Amino acid sequence: MTEARVVDTNVLIVASAADLTSPFGPDDTPVDDPALRQQVLEWLNAFELDEQRHAVLDWGWAIFGEYKNKLTDQDYGVLALMAKRDRNEVVWVNVELDAHGDAVLDAALSAAVTDRADRKMVAGAIASLAQQHACKLTNACDTDWFDCAVAVQARGVEFEHLIEAWLRTKWAAKKAKA
């Protein structure tokens, strides 16, 4: 059984912002602490080099398309995932899309995962689990995952929050404003 990760786009953005060779700037991420950005970069670097952990991508490239909405081919986050692909360290899954390009989830899960782009990530993780791979959804700075965590975890998907203390503080502040 392969250990797999669906890597949220925000991980790639934060890591790319910390990478000095990437054209993605540190101001392009909500993570303003350079040490936290560095922590995310170090996780992605270790993930890229770990042949036992595989990236989850779909055959139709919908997940990768989400990455490319925000990142270029020169950003470290994209380069790291392409290195995984080149070494065949990818769990390939099928993600069914609707007419709008959103991943198809059942009604209850769709209601919980309100960020339509995140639905591709959830569908990829569920498909990976269905193929008997241990899979986690890896997040750096998106608080929306806390909002839908119960519904997603009910499907067997675990989360890996890379800067969890910072993230929980940000989420609590968001909830206090609501």
C-alpha positions in Angstrom: 0.0 0.0 0.0 1.4 3.4 -1.1 1.3 6.4 1.2 -0.2 9.2 -0.8 -0.9 12.9 -0.5 -3.3 15.2 -2.1 -1.4 18.4 -1.9 -3.6 21.5 -1.7 -2.6 24.3 -4.0 -1.8 26.6 -1.0 1.0 24.3 0.0 2.6 24.7 -3.4 2.1 28.5 -3.2 3.6 28.9 0.3 6.5 26.6 -0.5 7.2 28.4 -3.8 7.1 31.8 -2.0 9.8 30.5 0.4 12.0 29.2 -2.4 14.5 31.8 -3.4 14.7 30.6 -7.0 11.0 30.7 -7.6 9.4 33.8 -9.2 6.5 33.5 -6.7 6.9 36.2 -4.1 6.4 36.0 -0.3 3.7 38.7 -0.5 1.6 36.4 -2.6 0.6 34.2 0.4 -1.2 35.0 3.6 1.6 33.4 5.6 3.6 36.4 6.5 6.1 34.7 8.8 9.2 33.6 6.8 9.9 30.8 9.3 6.5 29.3 8.6 6.9 29.6 4.9 10.3 27.8 5.3 8.6 25.0 7.3 6.2 24.4 4.4 9.0 24.5 1.9 11.0 22.0 3.9 7.9 19.7 4.0 7.5 19.9 0.3 11.2 19.3 -0.2 11.1 16.2 2.0 7.9 15.0 0.2 9.5 15.5 -3.2 12.6 13.4 -2.2 10.7 10.7 -0.4 10.1 7.9 -2.9 7.7 6.1 -0.4 5.2 9.0 -0.4 3.3 9.6 -3.7 1.4 12.5 -5.0 -2.3 12.0 -6.0 -3.1 13.3 -9.5 -6.1 12.5 -11.7 -6.0 11.1 -15.2 -7.9 14.2 -16.5 -5.3 16.6 -14.9 -8.1 18.5 -13.0 -6.1 18.6 -9.8 -3.1 19.8 -11.7 -5.2 22.3 -13.4 -6.0 23.8 -10.0 -2.3 24.2 -9.4 -1.8 25.8 -12.7 -4.5 28.4 -12.0 -2.1 30.0 -9.5 1.3 28.7 -10.3 3.7 28.6 -13.3 5.9 25.9 -14.6 8.8 27.7 -12.9 7.4 27.7 -9.4 9.0 25.2 -7.1 5.7 23.6 -6.1 4.9 22.6 -9.7 8.4 21.4 -10.2 8.3 19.2 -7.1 5.1 17.5 -8.3 6.4 17.1 -11.8 9.5 15.4 -10.3 7.2 13.0 -8.5 5.4 12.3 -11.8 8.7 11.8 -13.7 9.8 9.2 -11.1 6.4 7.5 -11.3 5.7 8.4 -7.7 2.0 9.3 -8.4 -1.2 7.6 -7.5 -3.4 8.1 -10.5 -7.1 8.4 -9.8 -10.3 9.2 -11.7 -12.0 12.4 -10.7 -15.4 12.8 -12.3 -16.3 16.4 -13.2 -19.6 18.0 -13.8 -20.5 20.4 -16.6 -18.9 23.3 -14.7 -15.6 21.5 -14.2 -16.2 20.8 -10.5 -15.6 17.4 -9.0 -18.7 15.3 -8.5 -19.4 14.5 -4.9 -22.6 13.3 -3.2 -25.0 15.9 -2.0 -24.0 15.8 1.7 -20.3 16.2 0.9 -20.9 18.8 -1.8 -22.8 20.8 0.8 -19.9 20.6 3.3 -17.1 21.4 0.8 -18.3 24.8 -0.3 -15.0 25.7 -2.1 -15.6 24.2 -5.5 -11.9 23.9 -6.3 -11.4 21.9 -3.1 -13.9 19.3 -4.3 -11.3 18.0 -6.8 -8.9 17.5 -3.9 -11.5 15.7 -1.8 -12.5 13.5 -4.8 -8.9 12.7 -5.4 -8.3 11.7 -1.8 -11.5 9.5 -1.7 -10.5 7.8 -5.0 -7.0 7.1 -3.7 -8.5 5.5 -0.5 -10.7 3.4 -2.8 -7.6 2.1 -4.4 -6.4 1.0 -1.0 -3.7 3.7 -0.6 -3.2 5.5 2.7 -4.0 9.0 1.8 -3.9 12.4 3.5 -4.9 15.8 2.3 -2.1 18.2 3.0 -2.8 21.8 3.7 -0.8 24.8 4.7 -3.0 27.9 5.1 -6.6 27.2 4.0 -9.0 27.5 7.0 -11.9 26.2 4.9 -10.7 22.7 5.6 -11.7 23.1 9.2 -15.2 24.0 8.2 -15.8 20.8 6.2 -13.5 18.5 8.2 -16.2 16.4 9.8 -17.8 15.5 6.5 -14.5 14.8 4.8 -13.1 12.8 7.6 -16.3 10.7 7.7 -15.2 9.5 4.2 -11.9 8.3 5.7 -9.8 11.3 4.5 -7.3 12.5 7.1 -5.8 16.0 7.1 -2.2 17.0 7.5 -2.0 20.7 8.4 1.6 21.8 8.1 1.4 25.0 10.2 -1.5 23.9 12.3 -1.1 26.3 15.3 -0.9 29.3 12.9 -3.9 28.0 10.9 -6.1 27.4 14.0 -5.4 30.9 15.2 -6.3 32.3 11.8 -9.5 30.1 11.7 -10.5 31.2 15.2 -10.1 34.9 14.2 -12.2 34.3 11.1 -14.9 32.6 13.2 -14.9 35.5 15.7 -15.7 37.9 12.9 -18.6 35.8 11.6 
